[in-house]
Amino acid sequence: MNKIIYLIITTLIFYACSNNQKGKLLFVESNPKNGFNYPYFLFIPDNISTEEETFIIVEPNNSGFADDDFKKHIEKAERTATKDFYLGNYVAQKLNYPLLVPTFPRSKTDWKIYTHALDRDLMRQKHNQLERIDLQLLEMFNDAKSRLNELDVNTSNQFLMTGFSASGTFANRFALLHPNKVKAVAAGGLNGLLALPLDSIEDKPLDYPLGTNDFTVLFNQEFQKSEFINTPQFYLMGALDENDAVPYDDAFDPNERELIYELLGKEMLPLRWENCKKTYTDNGVNVIFKTFKNIGHELPDSTKKEIVDFFEKYLN
């Protein structure tokens, strides 16, 4: 990391720590030797318990744009980690749990690699820094656990996961990949589309991220179906949401799009959303769905509070 970026990051951290009165922010640089090629932010609420076991909250970063200037993604991740406008920070402050926000890039040059949504193009990367960022995130989590332990904060070996829009899609897909690490997941703004715990529909294979058909080829692991269906999940959409990523080539290739339209529906709401909901419930997934009236592609505080209540229910 060059000196200019380092100075920018240092300034950001100083600003966040000196102005956010509800917690402290740590910036952890990339550590390839420990398995993660990108830095991450760790927000620690002031009232965090040093007596009871706590859960780290993970919210994947979602810049909302593609840019080759990495410092712009760092700046957006810093805001996600420190402002309660964002779901993860809101939940962290309400539950007094630490929050981990990775700073994965999203390239304008390689625009089809939708890093912040954990798409198929990303998961096919080999022999570069982007290879298996899902595993890199797990190593960030292990690193954060060690740092919190040094502060006498005892954290669970599982974490809570949140996200909205692209980061919500990331959270849903990550839970499909690593249900044994996710204590519970809550996400919204999902394009009416979820990663399905199925190999196929109507004898048509569903490869990742639509389903689990090629898990062994792509990830060298079997789909942990029993763990996934038992993982508490809360997925929500706004009834007025018109933000649909499916038609766009950075999110899906033509073959994926054709399958989504044919098997789940071209209409995002209510058709596609209802079909995904039915698939989850028919397969016994431990899931709560909610469609909020008079809400578009947004997360008002009332909605975020329901997510906090959801986490508290399964933690208590």
N, C-alpha and C positions, 0 to 999 in steps of 0.2 A: 504494500500500500504506500503510495507516494506521500510526500510531506504535505502537499496541498490538501489532499483528502483527509489526512490525519488531523490537520489544523481545523478543517471544517467540522469533523466529527467531535473533536475536543470542545469546540465552541458550542455545538449543539448540546452536548452532554452537560456542559456547565450551565447553559441556559435552562435546560430541563430540570436539573437538580436544584437550581437556585429559585425557580419560579413555581414548580409544582410542590405544594405544601403537603401533599398527601402521600408522598413516597419518594424513593430514590431510584435513579436510573443508572444502570451499569452498561457500558458498551464493551462487548467481548470480541476481540479481533478473531479473524479466521485462524484455524489451527488444523492444517491438513494432516499433521501427524496424529491428531486425535480424531480425525475422521470428518471434519467439516471445513469446506473450502470458502465459506463466507462468514462474515461476522453476524452477531445477533445482539439484540437489546434484551436486558433483563430488568423489568420494573419490580421494585420491592415496596409494597405498601408500608407506611409507617407503623401501623398497628398489627403487623404480621405476628402470629403466635410463635413462640419458641418453646412451647410446652406441648402442644398437640400436633399431630401429624397434619400437614397441609398438602394441597395439590397444586402443582404448577399448572397454570393455564397457558395453552399454546394458541396463539392466533397467527396464522401465516400472513406474511405481508402481501398487500395488494395495492400496488401503486396506482392502478387505474389508467396506466399509459405504458407504452413501450418506449424505451430510451436507452441509448448506449452509454449515457453518462451515469455511471454507477452511483455517484454521490446523490443523485435525485431520488434513487430508490432508498438510499440510506436515510435521507431526510423524511421521506414518507413513512418509513418504518419507525422512525423516532416519534413522529406524531401519533402513529397507531399505538405505540407503547405507552405514551404519556397522557393522552387526552381521552376523557371519558365519553367523547362523541363516538369513539370507536368501541365496538362490542367488548373486546378483550379487556381493555382498561376499565370499562364500566363494571364488568363482572369482577375483575381483580380487586377494585376498590370496595365493592359491596361485600365480597366474601373475605377480604383481607388475605388473598392468595397472591403469590408472585406470578408475573406474566412474562412469557418468553415470546419475542417477535423476531423471527429470522430476517435477514436482509438478502433475500435471493434476487438476482437481477431479472429484468425482462427486456430482452434485446429488441431494438428496432431493426437492426440488420437481419437477425434471424427471427423475424417476427412470427413465424409459424410455431415457434417453440413457446407455448403459453405457460411459462414457468409458474406463474402465480395461481394457475388452475390445476397444476399437476397433470397436464394433458399427456396424450400418447407420444407426441413428438418429443417431449421432455424425457419421458421414461425410456425412450429408445436411445438416449445419448450414451456413448461409450468413450472411455479414455479421454475425458475432458473434465473440467471442473463441475459441470452440471450432472455428471453421472450419479444416479440414485440420490437425488436430493432428499428423498424420503428418509433414507438411511442417515444422511447428513443431519437431518433434523433430529433424529433420535440421538445422535452423538452430541448435538447441542444441548438436548435435554439432560443427558448424562453429565455434561460439563456444568450445566446450571445447578443440578442437584449437588455436585461437589462444592460449588461456590456457596450455595445456601447452607450446606452442612457446616462450612467454616464459620458461618454467622449463627450457628446453633439453631438453624431452621431445618426441621426434619420433614422431608417430603416423600410422598408415595412414589412407588415405582411405576405408577400409571399417572396419566395427566388428563386434564379436561381440555377439550378442543372447541374453539369457536371460529366463526368466520361469516362473512357476508359477501355476496356477489362472487367474484372469482375466488376469494379466500374461503367462502362457504363451500364452493365446489371442491376446493383443495381439501378442506376438512372432511367432507363426505367421502371423497376418494381415499384419503389417508386412512380413515376408519375401516374401509373395505380391505386395505392392504395390511394394516397392523391393528386389528381389533383387540389384541392382547395388551396393547400399550395404552389404549384409550379407555379411561374410566367412564366417560360420557361425552357426547358431542352435541352441540347445538349450532345450527347454521341457517341462514336465510338468503333470500334473493337468488335462488338456485336455478333460474331459467326453466322452472317447472320440471327439472330433470335431475334424476339421481342415478348414481352408479348402482346397478342392480346386482343382487346376490345370485345371479343365474348364469349358466353357461350359454343358454340359448332361449329364444322364444320362437315358437312355431318352426322348430328345426333349423332356425337361422342362428349361426354362432354369434355370440356377443363378446367380442374381444374388449379388453380394457381400453378406454374407461367406461364403456357401456355396460360391460359385465365381466365375468371371470373366466371366460373360455380359455384364454392363453396365459393364465397366471404362471404355470410351470415354465413356459417358454420365455416369457418376458421377465419374470421375477425370480425364477428358480425356486419357487415355493408353491405349495398347495394353498388354495383358498380356505381360510379357517372359518368355515360357515357357522359352526356352533358358537364360536366366540363372537362373531359378528352379529348374529341374530339376538344374542343376549346382551350386547352393548347398548345401554340406554341412549336413545337418539331423539332429538327434537328438531324437526325441520319446518320452516315456515316460509310463506310467500305472502306478499301483499296482493289483494284482489285487483288492484289497479296497476300492478307492475307490468311494464311493457318492455323491460330490458331483457331481450332474448339473445343469447350468444350463439345459439345453434346455427343461424344462417351465415356466420362469419368463418372465414377460412383459418383464422388464427386459433379458433376454438375447436373446430371439427373439420375433418377432411370430407370430401363428397360422399364416400362410402358410408362413413359414420352418420352423416346427415340424412342420407337416404333411409338407413335403418331406423333412425329416430322417428322420422316422419311416418314411415310405413307401420312400425310396430307400436309406437307410443303416441304419435300425433304431431301434426305440423302446428296446430294451435297450442300455444304455450299454456294458456289458462282458458277454461279449466281442463281441457281434454288431456294434454300430456301430463300435467300435474296429477290429475285423478288416476291415470293409468299407472304412474309410478307409485302413488300411494297404495293402490290396490295390490301391486306386485309385492311391496314390502309387507303389507298386512297378511296377504295370502301365504307368505313364506315365514310368518311367525316372528318377524323382526320386532324387538322391543322398542317401539317407536311411537312418538306423538307427532301428529301433523296439525298445523293450524294455518288457516288462510284468514288474514286480517282484512276486514272491510275498510274501505276508504283510505287505504295505504298503498302507495306505489313501491318504487324501488328505494326503500328507506327503512330505517330502524329507529322509530321514536322511543323515548324513554319508557313508555308503557310496555312496549314490546320487549325491550331489553330487560325490564323487570321480570317479565314472565320467564325469560331464559334463566335469570338468577334463581327464581323460584324452582325451576326445573332442576337445576344443579343441586340446590339445597335438598330437594326431595330425595334424590338418589344418594346424596352424601350422608344423609341423616337416617 
